[in-house]
Amino acid sequence: QVQLVESGGGLVQAGDSLRLSCAASGFTFSRSTMSWYRQAPGKERDLVATIFSHYGTSFANTVKGRFTISRDNAKNTVYLQMNSLKPEDTAVYYCHAVQRDSWGQGTQVTVSS
């Protein structure tokens, strides 16, 4: 079955960096579009970044220029590099396998001011 396991979250200060990882299994990762979403307390889950099978990427305006998304098909892993973090980036971050519509369990990112 499809499994997505996120890791790399934590508590950091404003301006710091974090790299999230999402290890995937149970489907053909290299052919899959992968996304990162985030959900802050009391808010909807929002799309943060997407990487396509052909390595094209897209980003939400709120993170453009600060976050990058990448993938390693040999490791079945997608990454979210987050730089210049802000308190408003605080949320649970989720990995999403688009074609499978499958979600990971999420990883908490907390940015203190």
N, C-alpha and C positions, 0 to 999 in steps of 0.2 A: 504494500500500500504506500501511498504518497506520504513522505515525512519531510518536514521542514523544521530545522532546529537552529534557532537564533542564538547568538552569543555576542559578548563584547560590550554590553551595556554597563552603566555604572554612574557614579556621582563625580562630576567634574565641575570646574569653575568656568565662568564665562571667559571665552577666548581660547579655551583648551580644545583638544581634538580627541576624537574617538573613532575607532573602526569597528563596525558591526559586521558579523559574518552570519551567513545562513547556509547550512549544510543540507543538501537535498538528496533524497533517495526515492526510489519507487517509480521513477518515470525517466523519460529521455531528456535529461537536463539540457543538453547542448541545443536542442531544438525548441526550447521553451523560452517564452518571454517571462522575465522575473521582475517583480516590483517590490519596493519598500513603501509601507504605509506607516503612519503614526497616529496615535490617539491620545490626546491630552484629557485629563479628568473633566467630565461634563461636556465634552465636545465630540463631534463625529470623527470617524476614522478618515484621514486624508491621505491622498496619494503624495508621496515624496519624490520618488524617482523610479524610472523604468529602464531596463536594459533588454534589448531585443536579441534574438538568436544571432543576428548579423552584427552585434556589438554596438548598434546605434543606441543612443540614450536620450532620455528626456527628463526634465526636472520641474518641480513646482517652483513658481517664482520666488517663494519665500526662502528657498535654499540654493537657488541658482548662484553659482560662483563660489559657494562655500562647501557644498557636498559634491562628491563624485560617486558613481556607481560603477562597479566592474564585476567581471565574472572570470572564474577559472574552470573551464569545462573539464579539465583533467581531474579536478578535485570536486566537481559537482557543487561548487560553492559560489555564492554571490556576496559581494561586499558593499558596504556603504561607508565611505570615508567622510567623516564629518569634521570640518575645520571651522575655526572661529565661532564656536558654539555660543548660543545666546540662551538666556533663561526661557525664552519662548519656544525653544526647541525641546523643552522637557515634555516627555511623552513616553508611552509604550510604543516601541517600534516593532512592526510585524513584517515578515517576509511573505510574499504571495506569489504562487505559481499560477500565472494568468490562465493558461489554457486548461489547467486542471481545476482552477478556482479553489486552490488549497492554501491554507494559512498555517504559519507556525504559531507557537505559543506566545511569542512576544518577548522582548527584552526591554527593561526599564532604562531610560536615559534621563538623568536629572542634572540640570545645569544650574548651579548657584550663582548669584550675582555678587 
